[in-house]
Amino acid sequence: MDQYIGKLLDNRYEILELVGTGGMAKVYKARCHRLNRLVAIKILREDLSQDAEFRRRFHDESQAVAMLSHPNIVAVYDVSRSSEVEYIVMELIDGITLKQYMQKKGNKLNWREALHFITQIAKALGHAHSRGIIHRDIKPHNVMVLRDGSVKVADFGIARVASGGHSTLTQEALGSVHYISPEQARGSHIDARSDLYSAGVVLYEMIAGRLPFEGDTPVSVAIQHINSIPLSPRELDPSIPEALEAITMKAMAPNPDDRYPSADDMLADLEEFRKNPNINFDYSASELQGGEELDEDRTQIRPIHKGGGSRTGGERRREEPSQRRSGGRRYEEERGQRRRYEEDEEDELPRRGPVWPVFLAVAAVLLFVGMVVYFLWNTLFAGFLAPPVTYPVPKVVGEVYEQVKDDVDLLGRFTLVEGETVADDALPGTIIKQEPAADRQVGETVTQITVTISAGPKVVAIPDLKNKNYRDAAETLKGMGLRVAVPTYENDDTIEQGFIISYTPLEGVEVPLGTEVQTVVSLGPKAETFPMPDLVGMSQELAESTIDTYKLGHGRVDPWFSDTVEKGLVITQYPLKDTPVEEGTEVNIQVSKGPDPDKQPPDLPPAVDPDPGMVTREEVIDLSSYNGTVDVRVLMDGVEVHRETVDTNMDVSVRVRVTGTGVRTLSIYINGTASGTQEVDFTQGSNVDG
């Protein structure tokens, strides 16, 4: 069993199961107990954790990825580095890799679906490159496809801050050799254009259904990336649009200077192609792949056609149009010769006079007039007499624009026109408004539906909240349109009480309005506890002095009549004696006022009951108005007759058994505070069996 399964990292992350293993680390599914959510945790492999270079690279990766915040990049929540284990905490993705998705689709995707995926990959790379990060390992295995069709680029396993570093063809790089750029294969300087080459290979694989280069060994594949030119996608599938082929081959140009200068430039061409699939760019696939300067290795990767090798067959196919043109000229020449021969034969026939009667000519004129009348009746006049033809407008609100813009079954005779793109709670790309409205009847002249498209919810960036006063931070977040969750409190030796220790989402992460922000607030350093001193029987002055000595807080002082405790002395206290307390805990005391003068006049002797017979009764004291655990103390005539600690979640009352005569009063104290009285009438006899 894996040593990390079941382990709790930093007293917060519980490792649940292993979900994947990469070249440098293992990825686990875990639960964050502080925020009660599932996360993915990436831990450096044990066999590499002893190597200082690998530890440095892993830490560099953590810092690099933490700089990124984009909807198409896997988010990072936390980074930890210690002597025992190094790990990063990321969002847990509910989806499959693009490679698995392609395999489910038979390894070849519809070009519209491929365009949808490569556009999001380009957006992710554009964001990373703008922050100086090169992914270096773009491949379908590192792209996650979510249930809603969006993608997230993951596993910056060999990512580095772009600093002019070089790379060599190590065993690590060979694992992704089908997607590496020629400069990576050579060990030359790489930059953001190397990621665009790999993205071009991913696009090639999606639309062509195969990789551009195959070989028996990784080295042979790497050499083909350096020296060979792949088959163009349209040679494998002529239905692929020429413009998409041009974008693919420009991204895969062997010379980095012939590629797109940036991901944003590639994204711009993808957007132009999306708007007009028939667009012609000012570059061609053959120009970008080196024209006639083809390496001989290219013949090894082309399929063999009947009648000869691939290159010879390609040349024959390019000659076929000229052959068709020369054949057409020969046909026209023969046709002209036949026409001249037939005219010569007609000249040799004798001329004949008219043989048809004149009335047939008149009939022909009448027939012509009838046909004209029939034509006018069914065209010009039909519109005045017949009702106009109308068509119902299909409903496209709620659909994803990219998925339905070419759906003939849904749109019929209509076409979609892209209108405004506005912020909305709907998923990005969803149609939220259409004109004309759905089901409206329109005439033949109306063929377009203008749609408004959702750009996704309006987002705001999380500000820096660490070591900020919680109340001030909460007001700031609410003013930004965010929700603030009930905070979690923890002791901290360095963060002042009431100030924020940590929070999520992290600073700089862009989130939709209404997102809930979780915070951990400091309770200050953890205080030491000690037993509560006994104050009962002390004078009020001595009790208050003792409270000061122990650095406790002064709570309420309740004067109370007592027949048994001398005036000025403490009758009871809360917290009770020996209860664990810490500095600053408030202490409530009850101080005797002496006997109640109204109950026992001082100039009269106490009344003596002529009948000394004692009666036992059981009284019920209601605790339903209290929550949690309470300390119940009951006195009768100043003497304690019952004491009990009660959990009101389990029991909402307490039974007190007392013995006496006549009518007596029970004084009730809850948690050291007087909480009322209750009469006991012993003249009614005992209510206790036995």
C-alpha positions as CSV (number, residue, x, y, z in Angstrom):
1,M,0.0,0.0,0.0
2,D,1.2,3.5,-0.8
3,Q,2.9,5.2,2.2
4,Y,0.9,8.4,1.8
5,I,-2.6,6.9,1.7
6,G,-4.5,7.9,4.8
7,K,-1.7,10.3,5.9
8,L,-2.7,13.9,7.0
9,L,-0.4,16.5,5.6
10,D,0.1,19.7,7.7
11,N,-2.8,18.6,9.8
12,R,-5.1,19.6,6.9
13,Y,-4.9,17.5,3.8
14,E,-6.0,13.8,4.2
15,I,-4.6,11.6,1.3
16,L,-7.4,9.4,0.0
17,E,-6.1,7.6,-3.1
18,L,-3.5,7.7,-5.9
19,V,-4.8,9.0,-9.2
20,G,-1.7,9.3,-11.4
21,T,2.1,9.1,-11.7
22,G,4.2,11.4,-13.7
23,G,7.9,11.8,-14.6
24,M,8.6,13.8,-11.4
25,A,5.7,13.3,-9.0
26,K,2.7,11.3,-7.9
27,V,-0.8,12.9,-7.9
28,Y,-3.2,12.0,-5.1
29,K,-6.9,12.7,-4.5
30,A,-7.2,14.3,-1.0
31,R,-9.7,16.1,1.2
32,C,-9.0,19.5,2.7
33,H,-10.5,19.3,6.2
34,R,-10.2,23.1,6.7
35,L,-12.5,23.9,3.8
36,N,-14.2,20.5,3.5
37,R,-13.5,20.0,-0.2
38,L,-11.7,17.5,-2.5
39,V,-8.4,18.6,-4.0
40,A,-5.5,17.1,-6.0
41,I,-2.1,16.9,-4.3
42,K,1.1,16.5,-6.3
43,I,4.0,15.0,-4.2
44,L,7.6,14.7,-5.4
45,R,8.5,11.0,-6.1
46,E,10.5,9.3,-3.3
47,D,13.4,8.3,-5.6
48,L,13.8,11.9,-6.6
49,S,13.2,13.6,-3.2
50,Q,16.8,13.0,-2.2
51,D,18.2,14.7,-5.3
52,A,18.7,18.5,-4.6
53,E,18.4,19.3,-8.3
54,F,15.0,17.5,-8.7
55,R,13.8,19.2,-5.4
56,R,14.8,22.6,-6.8
57,R,13.0,21.9,-10.1
58,F,9.9,20.7,-8.3
59,H,9.9,23.9,-6.2
60,D,10.4,26.0,-9.3
61,E,7.4,24.3,-10.9
62,S,5.3,25.1,-7.9
63,Q,6.3,28.8,-7.9
64,A,5.8,29.0,-11.7
65,V,2.3,27.5,-11.7
66,A,1.2,29.6,-8.7
67,M,1.7,32.7,-10.9
68,L,-1.0,31.5,-13.3
69,S,-4.7,32.2,-13.0
70,H,-6.8,31.3,-16.1
71,P,-10.1,29.4,-16.7
72,N,-8.1,27.0,-19.1
73,I,-5.3,26.3,-16.6
74,V,-5.6,24.0,-13.6
75,A,-5.7,26.2,-10.5
76,V,-3.2,26.0,-7.7
77,Y,-4.5,26.4,-4.1
78,D,-1.4,25.9,-1.9
79,V,2.3,25.2,-2.1
80,S,4.3,23.5,0.7
81,R,8.0,22.8,1.1
82,S,9.5,21.0,4.1
83,S,12.4,18.7,4.9
84,E,10.2,15.6,4.7
85,V,7.8,16.1,1.7
86,E,7.2,18.7,-1.0
87,Y,3.8,19.1,-2.6
88,I,1.4,21.5,-4.3
89,V,-2.4,21.5,-3.9
90,M,-4.4,21.9,-7.1
91,E,-8.1,21.8,-8.1
92,L,-9.4,18.3,-8.6
93,I,-10.6,18.0,-12.2
94,D,-13.8,16.0,-13.0
95,G,-13.0,14.8,-16.5
96,I,-10.7,12.8,-18.8
97,T,-7.6,13.7,-20.8
98,L,-7.9,14.9,-24.4
99,K,-6.0,11.7,-25.4
100,Q,-8.6,9.5,-23.8
101,Y,-11.4,11.6,-25.4
102,M,-9.8,11.2,-28.9
103,Q,-9.5,7.4,-28.3
104,K,-13.2,7.3,-27.4
105,K,-13.9,9.2,-30.7
106,G,-11.8,6.8,-32.8
107,N,-8.7,9.0,-32.7
108,K,-10.1,11.5,-35.2
109,L,-12.2,14.5,-34.3
110,N,-14.6,16.7,-36.4
111,W,-12.6,19.8,-37.4
112,R,-15.2,22.0,-35.6
113,E,-14.6,20.1,-32.4
114,A,-10.8,20.3,-32.9
115,L,-11.1,24.0,-33.4
116,H,-13.1,24.3,-30.1
117,F,-10.3,22.5,-28.2
118,I,-7.2,24.1,-29.8
119,T,-8.7,27.6,-29.2
120,Q,-8.9,27.0,-25.5
121,I,-5.3,25.5,-25.5
122,A,-4.0,28.6,-27.3
123,K,-5.8,30.9,-24.7
124,A,-4.1,29.0,-21.9
125,L,-0.7,29.2,-23.5
126,G,-1.2,32.9,-24.2
127,H,-1.8,33.6,-20.5
128,A,1.2,31.5,-19.4
129,H,3.6,33.0,-22.0
130,S,2.5,36.5,-21.0
131,R,3.9,35.7,-17.5
132,G,7.1,34.3,-18.8
133,I,6.1,30.6,-18.4
134,I,6.9,28.0,-21.1
135,H,5.0,24.7,-20.6
136,R,7.5,22.6,-22.6
137,D,5.3,19.4,-22.5
138,I,2.1,20.2,-24.4
139,K,0.4,17.0,-25.5
140,P,-3.2,15.5,-25.3
141,H,-2.2,13.6,-22.1
142,N,-1.7,17.0,-20.3
143,V,-5.0,18.5,-21.5
144,M,-8.1,17.7,-19.4
145,V,-11.6,17.8,-21.0
146,L,-14.4,18.7,-18.5
147,R,-18.0,17.6,-18.7
148,D,-19.1,21.0,-20.1
149,G,-16.7,20.7,-23.0
150,S,-14.2,23.2,-21.7
151,V,-10.5,22.2,-21.3
152,K,-7.8,22.9,-18.8
153,V,-4.1,22.6,-19.5
154,A,-2.4,20.6,-16.7
155,D,0.9,19.2,-15.5
156,F,3.5,21.9,-15.9
157,G,5.9,19.0,-15.2
158,I,8.9,20.5,-16.9
159,A,7.8,24.1,-16.9
160,R,10.3,26.8,-16.1
161,V,10.4,30.6,-16.0
162,A,11.6,31.7,-19.4
163,S,15.1,32.7,-18.8
164,G,17.0,31.7,-21.9
165,G,17.6,28.2,-20.6
166,H,18.5,25.3,-22.9
167,S,17.1,21.8,-23.0
168,T,18.6,18.4,-24.0
169,L,16.9,15.3,-25.2
170,T,16.8,13.6,-21.9
171,Q,14.8,10.5,-21.0
172,E,12.1,12.8,-19.6
173,A,11.7,14.6,-22.9
174,L,11.6,11.3,-24.8
175,G,8.4,10.4,-23.1
176,S,6.7,13.2,-25.1
177,V,8.8,12.8,-28.2
178,H,5.9,12.8,-30.7
179,Y,5.0,16.4,-29.7
180,I,8.4,18.1,-29.1
181,S,9.7,20.8,-31.4
182,P,12.8,20.4,-33.6
183,E,14.8,22.8,-31.4
184,Q,13.8,20.7,-28.3
185,A,14.9,17.5,-30.1
186,R,18.3,19.2,-31.0
187,G,18.8,20.6,-27.4
188,S,18.8,24.1,-28.7
189,H,17.4,27.3,-27.2
190,I,13.6,27.2,-26.8
191,D,10.9,29.8,-26.3
192,A,7.2,30.2,-26.4
193,R,7.1,29.2,-30.1
194,S,8.2,25.7,-29.0
195,D,4.9,25.3,-27.2
196,L,3.1,26.5,-30.3
197,Y,4.8,23.7,-32.4
198,S,3.6,21.1,-29.9
199,A,0.1,22.7,-30.0
200,G,0.2,22.4,-33.8
201,V,1.1,18.7,-33.5
202,V,-1.9,18.2,-31.1
203,L,-4.2,20.0,-33.7
204,Y,-2.7,17.8,-36.5
205,E,-3.5,14.7,-34.6
206,M,-7.1,15.8,-33.8
207,I,-8.0,16.6,-37.5
208,A,-5.9,13.9,-39.3
209,G,-6.5,11.1,-36.9
210,R,-2.8,10.2,-36.7
211,L,0.5,11.7,-35.5
212,P,2.7,13.5,-38.1
213,F,5.7,11.3,-37.3
214,E,6.0,7.7,-36.2
215,G,9.0,5.5,-35.6
216,D,10.3,2.3,-33.9
217,T,12.3,4.3,-31.3
218,P,11.9,7.7,-29.6
219,V,15.2,8.8,-31.2
220,S,14.0,8.0,-34.7
221,V,10.9,10.1,-34.1
222,A,12.9,13.0,-32.8
223,I,15.2,12.9,-35.9
224,Q,12.1,13.1,-38.1
225,H,11.0,16.2,-36.2
226,I,14.4,17.7,-37.1
227,N,14.8,16.5,-40.7
228,S,11.5,15.4,-42.2
229,I,8.3,17.1,-43.5
230,P,5.0,15.5,-42.6
231,L,2.1,14.8,-45.0
232,S,-0.3,17.7,-45.0
233,P,-3.6,17.0,-43.3
234,R,-5.6,17.4,-46.5
235,E,-3.5,14.7,-48.2
236,L,-5.0,12.4,-45.5
237,D,-8.5,13.9,-45.5
238,P,-9.5,16.3,-48.3
239,S,-12.5,17.4,-46.3
240,I,-10.3,19.4,-43.9
241,P,-10.6,23.1,-44.7
242,E,-7.6,24.6,-46.4
243,A,-7.4,27.4,-43.9
244,L,-7.3,25.1,-40.9
245,E,-4.5,23.1,-42.6
246,A,-2.6,26.3,-43.1
247,I,-2.9,27.2,-39.4
248,T,-1.7,23.7,-38.4
249,M,1.3,23.7,-40.7
250,K,2.3,27.3,-39.7
251,A,2.3,26.3,-36.0
252,M,4.4,23.2,-37.0
253,A,6.9,25.1,-39.2
254,P,10.4,23.6,-38.7
255,N,11.9,27.0,-38.5
256,P,10.7,28.9,-35.4
257,D,10.8,32.2,-37.3
258,D,8.2,30.8,-39.7
259,R,5.8,30.0,-36.9
260,Y,3.3,32.3,-35.1
261,P,5.3,34.9,-33.1
262,S,2.9,34.3,-30.1
263,A,-0.1,32.3,-29.0
264,D,-2.3,35.4,-29.4
265,D,-1.3,35.6,-33.1
266,M,-2.3,32.0,-33.6
267,L,-5.5,32.6,-31.6
268,A,-6.3,35.6,-34.0
269,D,-6.1,33.3,-37.0
270,L,-8.2,30.6,-35.3
271,E,-10.9,33.3,-34.6
272,E,-10.8,34.5,-38.2
273,F,-11.2,30.9,-39.5
274,R,-14.0,30.3,-37.0
275,K,-15.9,33.3,-38.5
276,N,-15.2,32.4,-42.1
277,P,-14.0,28.7,-42.7
278,N,-13.4,29.6,-46.4
279,I,-10.9,32.4,-45.6
280,N,-7.6,32.3,-47.5
281,F,-4.5,33.3,-45.5
282,D,-1.4,34.9,-47.1
283,Y,0.7,31.8,-46.5
284,S,0.5,28.1,-47.6
285,A,1.4,24.8,-46.1
286,S,4.1,24.1,-48.7
287,E,5.8,27.4,-48.1
288,L,5.9,26.9,-44.3
289,Q,7.3,23.3,-44.6
290,G,10.3,24.2,-46.8
291,G,8.9,24.0,-50.4
292,E,11.0,21.8,-52.6
293,E,13.8,21.4,-50.1
294,L,12.4,18.1,-48.7
295,D,14.5,15.7,-46.8
296,E,14.6,12.2,-48.3
297,D,13.2,10.9,-45.0
298,R,9.9,12.3,-46.1
299,T,9.5,9.4,-48.5
300,Q,9.7,7.0,-45.6
301,I,6.6,8.5,-43.9
302,R,4.3,8.9,-46.9
303,P,1.9,6.1,-47.8
304,I,2.8,4.1,-50.9
305,H,0.2,4.5,-53.7
306,K,-0.5,2.1,-56.6
307,G,1.9,2.5,-59.4
308,G,4.8,4.1,-57.5
309,G,6.1,5.8,-54.3
310,S,4.4,8.6,-52.5
311,R,6.4,11.5,-54.0
312,T,6.0,10.2,-57.6
313,G,2.3,9.7,-57.0
314,G,2.0,13.3,-55.6
315,E,3.7,14.7,-58.7
316,R,1.3,12.8,-60.9
317,R,-1.7,14.2,-59.1
318,R,-0.4,17.7,-59.6
319,E,0.0,17.0,-63.4
320,E,-3.5,15.7,-63.8
321,P,-5.2,19.2,-64.2
322,S,-2.9,20.1,-67.1
323,Q,-3.6,16.8,-68.7
324,R,-7.3,17.5,-68.5
325,R,-6.9,20.9,-70.0
326,S,-4.9,19.4,-73.1
327,G,-7.5,16.7,-73.5
328,G,-10.3,19.4,-73.5
329,R,-8.5,21.3,-76.3
330,R,-8.3,18.1,-78.5
331,Y,-12.0,17.5,-78.0
332,E,-12.9,21.1,-79.1
333,E,-10.7,20.7,-82.2
334,E,-12.4,17.4,-83.2
335,R,-15.9,18.9,-82.5
336,G,-15.1,21.9,-84.8
337,Q,-14.0,19.6,-87.6
338,R,-17.2,17.6,-87.4
339,R,-19.3,20.8,-87.4
340,R,-17.6,22.0,-90.6
341,Y,-18.1,18.6,-92.3
342,E,-21.8,18.6,-91.5
343,E,-22.2,22.2,-92.9
344,D,-20.6,21.1,-96.1
345,E,-23.0,18.2,-96.4
346,E,-26.0,20.6,-95.9
347,D,-24.8,22.9,-98.7
348,E,-24.9,20.1,-101.1
349,L,-28.7,19.4,-100.5
350,P,-31.3,21.1,-102.8
351,R,-33.3,24.1,-101.3
352,R,-37.0,23.4,-100.6
353,G,-40.0,26.0,-100.5
354,P,-42.4,26.4,-97.6
355,V,-44.7,23.4,-97.1
356,W,-46.8,24.5,-94.0
357,P,-50.1,26.3,-94.3
358,V,-50.3,29.9,-93.0
359,F,-53.0,28.9,-90.4
360,L,-50.4,26.9,-88.5
361,A,-48.4,30.1,-88.0
362,V,-51.5,31.7,-86.5
363,A,-52.0,28.8,-84.2
364,A,-48.4,29.1,-83.0
365,V,-49.0,32.8,-82.2
366,L,-52.1,32.0,-80.2
367,L,-50.2,29.3,-78.3
368,F,-47.5,31.7,-77.4
369,V,-50.0,34.3,-76.1
370,G,-51.6,31.6,-74.0
371,M,-48.3,30.6,-72.5
372,V,-47.6,34.3,-71.6
373,V,-50.9,34.6,-69.8
374,Y,-50.4,31.4,-67.9
375,F,-46.9,32.6,-66.8
376,L,-48.2,36.0,-65.6
377,W,-51.1,34.3,-63.7
378,N,-48.8,32.0,-61.8
379,T,-46.1,34.6,-61.0
380,L,-47.0,38.3,-60.9
381,F,-50.7,37.8,-60.0
382,A,-50.2,34.9,-57.6
383,G,-48.8,37.1,-54.9
384,F,-51.9,39.2,-54.8
385,L,-54.3,36.4,-54.6
386,A,-52.4,33.8,-52.4
387,P,-51.4,34.3,-48.8
388,P,-47.7,35.1,-48.2
389,V,-45.4,32.2,-47.3
390,T,-43.9,32.4,-43.8
391,Y,-41.4,30.3,-41.9
392,P,-41.1,29.7,-38.1
393,V,-37.8,30.9,-36.5
394,P,-36.0,28.0,-34.7
395,K,-35.0,28.4,-31.1
396,V,-31.3,28.7,-30.5
397,V,-31.3,30.4,-27.0
398,G,-29.5,28.1,-24.6
399,E,-27.5,26.4,-27.3
400,V,-23.7,26.7,-27.6
401,Y,-22.9,28.9,-30.6
402,E,-20.0,26.9,-31.8
403,Q,-22.0,23.7,-31.8
404,V,-25.1,25.0,-33.7
405,K,-23.8,27.7,-36.0
406,D,-23.5,25.1,-38.8
407,D,-26.3,22.7,-37.7
408,V,-28.5,22.5,-40.8
409,D,-31.0,20.2,-39.1
410,L,-31.7,22.8,-36.5
411,L,-31.4,26.0,-38.5
412,G,-32.9,24.9,-41.8
413,R,-33.0,27.9,-44.2
414,F,-31.6,30.3,-41.5
415,T,-28.0,31.2,-40.7
416,L,-26.6,32.6,-37.5
417,V,-25.0,36.1,-37.3
418,E,-22.8,36.7,-34.2
419,G,-23.9,39.8,-32.4
420,E,-22.7,41.1,-29.0
421,T,-20.8,39.1,-26.5
422,V,-21.8,40.1,-22.9
423,A,-21.1,39.0,-19.4
424,D,-23.8,36.6,-18.1
425,D,-24.3,33.7,-15.7
426,A,-24.6,31.3,-18.6
427,L,-21.5,29.3,-19.7
428,P,-19.2,31.1,-22.1
429,G,-20.2,30.7,-25.7
430,T,-23.9,30.0,-24.8
431,I,-26.6,31.9,-26.8
432,I,-28.6,34.1,-24.4
433,K,-30.7,36.2,-26.8
434,Q,-31.8,35.9,-30.5
435,E,-33.5,38.2,-33.0
436,P,-36.0,37.3,-34.5
437,A,-37.4,35.5,-31.4
438,A,-38.0,31.8,-31.4
439,D,-41.2,30.5,-33.1
440,R,-41.9,33.8,-34.7
441,Q,-43.3,33.6,-38.3
442,V,-41.1,35.5,-40.8
443,G,-41.2,35.9,-44.6
444,E,-38.9,34.6,-47.2
445,T,-36.7,37.6,-47.1
446,V,-35.6,37.0,-43.5
447,T,-32.9,34.3,-43.4
448,Q,-30.6,35.5,-40.6
449,I,-30.8,35.2,-36.8
450,T,-28.7,37.6,-34.9
451,V,-27.5,36.1,-31.6
452,T,-26.1,37.6,-28.3
453,I,-23.5,35.3,-26.8
454,S,-22.5,34.9,-23.1
455,A,-18.9,35.7,-22.2
456,G,-19.4,33.9,-18.9
457,P,-20.0,35.5,-15.5
458,K,-18.4,38.9,-14.8
459,V,-15.2,38.1,-12.8
460,V,-13.2,40.0,-10.2
461,A,-9.7,39.3,-8.9
462,I,-9.3,38.3,-5.3
463,P,-7.3,41.0,-3.4
464,D,-4.5,40.3,-0.9
465,L,-6.2,39.5,2.4
466,K,-3.4,37.9,4.4
467,N,-2.8,39.6,7.8
468,K,-5.7,42.0,7.2
469,N,-8.4,42.7,9.8
470,Y,-11.2,40.2,9.2
471,R,-14.0,42.8,9.5
472,D,-12.3,45.2,7.1
473,A,-11.6,42.4,4.6
474,A,-15.2,41.2,4.8
475,E,-16.5,44.6,4.0
476,T,-14.1,44.9,1.0
477,L,-15.2,41.5,-0.4
478,K,-18.9,42.3,0.0
479,G,-18.3,45.6,-1.8
480,M,-16.7,43.7,-4.7
481,G,-19.9,41.5,-5.0
482,L,-18.4,38.4,-3.4
483,R,-19.8,36.4,-0.5
484,V,-17.9,35.8,2.7
485,A,-18.2,32.4,4.4
486,V,-18.4,32.0,8.2
487,P,-14.7,32.0,9.1
488,T,-12.7,29.2,10.7
489,Y,-10.7,30.2,13.8
490,E,-7.2,29.0,14.7
491,N,-4.5,30.0,17.2
492,D,-1.5,31.6,15.6
493,D,1.7,32.7,17.3
494,T,2.5,35.4,14.7
495,I,-0.9,36.7,13.4
496,E,-2.7,39.1,15.7
497,Q,-6.1,38.1,17.0
498,G,-8.9,39.0,14.6
499,F,-6.6,39.1,11.5
500,I,-6.7,36.7,8.6
501,I,-4.2,33.8,8.5
502,S,-5.1,32.4,5.1
503,Y,-7.9,32.4,2.5
504,T,-9.2,30.8,-0.6
505,P,-9.4,31.5,-3.6
506,L,-5.9,32.9,-3.5
507,E,-4.8,36.4,-4.3
508,G,-5.1,37.3,-8.0
509,V,-7.5,34.5,-8.9
510,E,-10.3,35.8,-11.1
511,V,-13.7,34.5,-9.9
512,P,-17.4,35.2,-10.9
513,L,-19.4,37.6,-8.8
514,G,-21.1,35.9,-5.9
515,T,-18.2,33.5,-5.3
516,E,-17.9,32.5,-1.6
517,V,-14.5,33.4,0.0
518,Q,-13.3,31.1,2.8
519,T,-11.1,32.6,5.5
520,V,-9.1,31.4,8.5
521,V,-8.9,34.0,11.3
522,S,-6.4,34.1,14.1
523,L,-7.3,33.7,17.8
524,G,-3.8,34.9,18.7
525,P,-1.3,32.7,20.5
526,K,-2.8,29.7,22.3
527,A,-3.2,30.6,26.0
528,E,-2.2,28.3,28.9
529,T,-5.0,26.9,31.1
530,F,-5.0,26.5,34.9
531,P,-7.5,25.4,37.6
532,M,-10.0,28.0,38.7
533,P,-9.3,29.1,42.3
534,D,-11.9,28.6,45.1
535,L,-13.5,32.0,45.9
536,V,-16.5,30.7,48.0
537,G,-16.3,32.0,51.6
538,M,-13.9,34.9,50.7
539,S,-14.9,38.5,51.2
540,Q,-15.8,40.4,48.1
541,E,-12.6,42.4,48.3
542,L,-10.4,39.3,48.7
543,A,-12.2,37.5,45.9
544,E,-11.7,40.4,43.5
545,S,-8.0,40.6,44.5
546,T,-7.6,36.9,43.8
547,I,-9.2,37.4,40.4
548,D,-6.7,40.1,39.6
549,T,-3.8,37.9,40.9
550,Y,-4.7,35.2,38.4
551,K,-5.2,37.8,35.6
552,L,-8.8,36.8,35.2
553,G,-11.6,39.1,34.1
554,H,-14.2,40.7,36.4
555,G,-17.7,39.6,35.5
556,R,-21.0,40.2,37.3
557,V,-21.3,40.7,41.1
558,D,-24.8,39.6,42.2
559,P,-25.9,40.5,45.8
560,W,-28.1,37.8,47.3
561,F,-29.9,37.2,50.6
562,S,-28.6,34.3,52.6
563,D,-29.6,32.9,56.0
564,T,-26.4,30.8,56.2
565,V,-23.6,32.9,54.6
566,E,-22.4,35.9,56.5
567,K,-23.0,39.3,54.8
568,G,-20.1,40.3,52.5
569,L,-18.9,36.8,51.8
570,V,-19.0,35.0,48.4
571,I,-21.9,32.5,48.3
572,T,-21.0,30.9,44.9
573,Q,-18.8,31.5,41.8
574,Y,-18.7,30.8,38.0
575,P,-16.6,29.2,36.6
576,L,-16.6,26.7,39.4
577,K,-13.6,25.7,41.5
578,D,-11.0,23.7,39.6
579,T,-12.6,24.3,36.2
580,P,-9.8,24.8,33.6
581,V,-9.6,28.5,32.7
582,E,-7.1,30.8,30.9
583,E,-6.0,34.3,31.4
584,G,-8.8,36.9,30.7
585,T,-11.7,34.5,31.5
586,E,-14.5,36.5,33.1
587,V,-15.6,35.4,36.7
588,N,-19.1,35.9,38.1
589,I,-19.6,35.9,41.9
590,Q,-22.6,36.0,44.2
591,V,-22.1,38.0,47.5
592,S,-24.3,37.5,50.5
593,K,-26.5,40.4,51.8
594,G,-27.3,38.5,54.9
595,P,-30.8,37.2,55.9
596,D,-33.9,38.6,54.1
597,P,-35.5,41.1,56.5
598,D,-38.9,40.6,55.0
599,K,-38.8,36.9,55.4
600,Q,-37.5,36.7,59.0
601,P,-38.0,39.9,61.2
602,P,-34.8,40.5,63.2
603,D,-36.7,41.1,66.5
604,L,-38.7,37.9,66.4
605,P,-37.4,34.4,67.2
606,P,-37.6,31.9,64.4
607,A,-40.9,30.1,64.1
608,V,-40.9,26.6,65.3
609,D,-43.0,24.0,63.5
610,P,-45.0,22.1,66.2
611,D,-45.1,19.1,64.0
612,P,-41.5,18.0,63.3
613,G,-42.6,15.3,60.8
614,M,-40.5,15.7,57.6
615,V,-41.9,15.2,54.1
616,T,-39.8,14.3,51.0
617,R,-40.8,15.7,47.6
618,E,-39.2,15.6,44.1
619,E,-39.3,18.8,42.1
620,V,-38.6,19.3,38.4
621,I,-36.5,22.3,37.3
622,D,-37.0,23.3,33.6
623,L,-33.8,23.9,31.6
624,S,-35.4,24.1,28.1
625,S,-34.3,27.8,27.7
626,Y,-30.6,26.8,28.0
627,N,-28.2,25.4,25.3
628,G,-25.2,23.1,25.8
629,T,-23.8,21.9,29.1
630,V,-24.9,23.9,32.3
631,D,-24.0,23.7,36.0
632,V,-27.2,23.5,38.1
633,R,-27.0,24.4,41.8
634,V,-30.1,24.4,44.1
635,L,-30.3,26.0,47.6
636,M,-33.1,25.7,50.1
637,D,-33.1,28.2,53.0
638,G,-29.5,29.1,52.0
639,V,-28.3,25.4,52.2
640,E,-27.2,23.6,49.0
641,V,-29.5,20.6,48.5
642,H,-28.6,19.6,44.9
643,R,-25.8,20.1,42.3
644,E,-25.5,18.6,38.9
645,T,-23.9,19.2,35.4
646,V,-26.6,18.7,32.7
647,D,-26.2,18.5,28.9
648,T,-29.4,20.2,27.6
649,N,-29.0,18.5,24.3
650,M,-29.8,15.3,26.0
651,D,-32.1,16.4,28.9
652,V,-34.1,19.6,29.3
653,S,-34.9,19.2,33.0
654,V,-33.4,18.2,36.3
655,R,-35.1,16.4,39.2
656,V,-34.3,17.6,42.7
657,R,-35.3,15.6,45.8
658,V,-35.7,17.7,49.0
659,T,-37.0,17.0,52.5
660,G,-38.8,19.6,54.8
661,T,-42.0,20.9,56.3
662,G,-44.4,23.7,55.5
663,V,-43.7,25.8,52.4
664,R,-40.1,26.4,51.4
665,T,-38.3,28.3,48.6
666,L,-35.7,26.7,46.3
667,S,-33.1,29.2,45.0
668,I,-31.8,28.1,41.5
669,Y,-28.3,29.0,40.1
670,I,-27.3,28.2,36.5
671,N,-23.6,28.5,35.8
672,G,-23.1,30.5,39.0
673,T,-25.8,33.0,38.2
674,A,-29.1,33.3,40.1
675,S,-31.9,32.1,37.7
676,G,-35.0,32.4,39.9
677,T,-36.9,30.6,42.7
678,Q,-39.4,27.7,42.9
679,E,-41.9,27.1,45.8
680,V,-42.1,23.6,47.4
681,D,-45.3,22.9,49.4
682,F,-44.5,20.0,51.8
683,T,-48.1,20.3,53.3
684,Q,-49.3,18.4,50.2
685,G,-47.4,15.3,51.3
686,S,-44.7,13.3,49.7
687,N,-44.8,12.5,45.9
688,V,-42.0,10.0,46.1
689,D,-42.8,6.3,46.1
690,G,-41.3,4.3,49.0
